[in-house]
Amino acid sequence: MGKQGSPRSPHPEFKGAARAMLGVKDYKITSNDPPSWKRMTGVDYRWHSKTLVLHGLKSDSTKYNSIKGFYVGKKNIRTIVLMFGLLGCLFLLDSIFISFFEFENLQPSTGLNSSSELQGSDSYISKKRSPIYMYDRLLNLASSALAEKEFKQESSKLWMEPYKHASLWKPCAQRKVQSNPGKSAKTNGYILVSANGGLNQQRVAICNAVAVASVLNATLVIPKFLYSNVWKDPSQFGDIYQEEYFINILKDDISIVKELPPDMKSLDAKAIGSQVTDAVLAKEATIADYVKIVLPLLLKHRVVHFLGYGNRLGFDPMASDIQRLRCKCNFHALKFVPKIQQVASLLIKRIRKHSASKSMLDSQLVGKFIDNKDDHEAAKGSKKYLALHLRFEIDMVAYSLCEFGGGENERKELQAYRERHFPLFLERLKNSTSISPMNLRKKGRCPLTPEEAALVLAGFGFKQETYIYLAGSHIYGGNSRMEAFNRLYPNVVTKENLLTTTELAPFRNFSSQMAALDFIACASADVFAMTDSGSQLSSLVSGFRTYYGGGHAPTLRPNKTRLATILTENDTIGWNRFEVRVKKMILEGQNAAIRSYGRSIYRYPRCPECMCKHP
């Protein structure tokens, strides 16, 4: 990828320009593959045409061997010169054609869910930069170790959940409980919700609103999603989730309507003092807070509007029937619309290179499309894959205040981004004690780079041939950052190069709908790896895998503080020791099998309120 002599560039003069566009490996696919995959067959044909030309030149040159004398020598010399001249021209033209067509086909899509500034962040990806390495020595050790393991049997434990009783826990949040009082015949009023954030923040807000409606004996109006200058997505509930299904699944628990009654539509909640914001209700509020602050407003005005609603309902203390209802909402009531399910099903099939499996996870994610056998484009044969949610977008990198080996240019670029996008954040920093980038890293507050993520995967034992689905594509630094990752793991794919332009077109300008495709691909993976345990997508995906995975859907959660300690020994640690410490870190992170007090029930559903343990 632009670095001559690297393991991934046996012919850098031909592949450098093409691979510099995205940082993912290209594949030779059969002629039935989607049009966006056919680019490599064109390269094959061009090489074949060169072979014919060379063969013709060699054949012609033999005719001169029968002619004697000095004239013959001159002719042979001219033929050789001509041959090399033509060959040089063909090589030059081939490089130009490959660069052009690869650029057109491999450019990352704009409008992905993982970037905070979806319209302007591409400049931080496509800008040409030199590859950045922070751990040269460890990368070399990892590369050698992976080469040695290439022909060895991979441990099956990598693809298994270590918690031995995981398969005993079964989904049962939808069960009817006799002690549950159900919904009252009379409502106290209506709850309006305007949820902020992206897809996953909105999902949490929806299920928290369902719980609050039950507690306050209120009727929930289908939540609205606030338009954000960050996400730039006008999608509403019905564009992402099936409204009728949502209403029907929860009908025995709460009343849900699509809009206010005609006589209440003209009410202005703010004007009548019935609007609730984060200034009124604290984050992680308790049920007692809702009864004390919100219920009087509801009884007085018959309507309450939660504006900018998100994660404003704590997890404990909480009545078991309310916890069960939250699980029922998240794991049963929120089904993606058929448009998303259908394309996600195609995506999973193409990742696996065969018809999608019929596990409970897959059937819950894509519904009836799991049985669609008409996809003639899916290749035969099964392939396991690891899904990686790599949180290294420009907004997250800039907000962290960390440094990532890019020197003065990186520092200036990130500071300029903060000044433009986080002016209030910078103002607050002036009145706080500063922490050095080095200490931030030691405390585990820095996003993992692609290089660090690759070292963790290698240290845990995944072979170089591992097939990896990368959720989102807006990686800060683009190819300069992905170079280190692809050096160890070249088999990287994204939705942008697995789906055709036509298939992606309906989602292009809708970041939440694009995020839904990533959600499904990550949840369906044989292994899901995250680099930021605080991410809502990672949290919800891991919870979904726990709930429906049957103990066969492992999730890898690196501890960034412990990893930072390990990586400080980059100059001295041996590879065997590095492997031991990384494996211990990951396995201990997987031991949190049962939800503990205060933990998110969406992320840790393995508890009596959500799941049932069978002997």
Secondary structure, 3 states (H helix, E strand, C coil): CCCCCCCCCCCHHHHHHHHCCCCCCCCCCCCCCCHHHCHHHHHHHHHHHHHHHHHHHHHHHHHHHHCCCHHHHHHHHHHHHHHHHHHHHHHHHHHHHHHHHHHHHHCCCCCCCCCCCCCCCCHHHHCCCCCCCCCHHHHHHHHHHHHHHCCCCCCHHHHCCCCCCHHHEEECCCCCCCCCCCCCCCCCCEEEEEECCCHHHHHHHHHHHHHHHHHCCCEEECCEECCCCCCCCCCCHHHHECHHHHHHHCCCCCCEECCCCHHHCCCCCCCCCCEECCCCCCCCCCHHHHHHHHHHHHHHHCEEEEEEECCCCCCCCCCHHHHHHHHHHHHHHCCECHHHHHHHHHHHHHHHCCCCCCCHHHHHHHHHHHHCCCCCCCCCCCCCCEEEECCCCHHHHHHHCCCCCCHHHHHHHHHHHHHHHCHHHHHHHHCCCCCCHHHHHHCCCCCCCHHHHHHHHHHHCCCCCCCEEEECCCCCCCHHHHHHHHHHCCCEECHHHHCCHHHHHHHCCCHHHHHHHHHHHHHCCCEEEECCCCCHHHHHHHHHHHHHCCCCCCEECCCHHHHHHHHCCCCCCCHHHHHHHHHHHHHHHCCCCCCCCCCCCCCCCCCCCCEEECC
